[in-house]
Amino acid sequence: MARRRSVVIDTDGRRRLTRSEKIGIGSLATLVGVAALGLIAGVLLDRLLDFDAALDAGGEWDEGGGVSTRWQ
């Protein structure tokens, strides 16, 4: 015969969260926090680093005749 799950009611009359529910909420909060940190880090890196200068280190691709002259 299946046992009935016990439900814990606190002094205010509210049902307390089960262990699985607490773990689920904690996991969701962790995912949201990591996503927010990644977004903030990405914005900071974009603001602090000038990627155009790094990409232009080899010169212009179209100087004096196009791509083929760059490798000769």
C-alpha positions in Angstrom: 0.0 0.0 0.0 1.4 3.4 -0.9 2.2 5.8 1.9 0.7 9.2 1.9 3.3 12.0 1.6 3.6 14.0 4.8 3.0 17.7 4.4 4.6 20.1 6.9 2.5 23.1 7.9 4.2 25.9 9.7 2.7 28.0 12.5 1.3 30.5 10.1 -0.7 27.8 8.3 1.4 27.7 5.2 2.8 24.6 3.5 6.6 24.4 3.7 8.6 23.5 0.7 9.8 20.0 0.2 13.5 19.2 -0.3 13.1 18.8 -4.0 11.3 22.1 -4.3 14.1 23.9 -2.4 16.7 22.3 -4.6 14.8 23.3 -7.8 14.5 26.9 -6.6 18.2 27.0 -5.7 19.2 25.6 -9.1 17.1 28.2 -10.9 18.5 31.0 -8.8 22.1 29.7 -9.6 21.4 29.6 -13.3 19.9 33.1 -13.3 22.9 34.4 -11.3 25.5 32.8 -13.6 23.7 34.2 -16.7 23.6 37.7 -15.1 27.4 37.5 -14.3 28.1 36.4 -17.9 26.1 39.2 -19.3 27.9 41.8 -17.1 31.3 40.3 -17.9 30.5 40.4 -21.6 29.4 44.0 -21.5 32.5 45.0 -19.5 34.9 43.2 -21.8 33.2 44.9 -24.8 33.6 48.3 -23.2 37.1 47.8 -22.0 38.6 46.1 -25.1 38.8 47.5 -28.6 38.5 44.5 -30.7 38.6 46.5 -34.0 42.3 47.4 -33.3 43.1 43.7 -32.7 41.5 42.7 -36.0 43.2 45.5 -37.9 46.7 44.4 -36.8 47.5 42.9 -40.2 46.6 46.0 -42.3 43.7 46.6 -44.6 42.4 43.8 -46.7 41.7 46.0 -49.7 44.9 48.1 -49.9 46.1 48.3 -53.4 44.4 45.5 -55.2 42.4 43.3 -53.0 42.9 40.1 -51.0 45.2 38.4 -53.5 48.0 41.0 -53.1 48.1 40.5 -49.3 49.6 37.1 -49.5 52.2 37.8 -52.2 
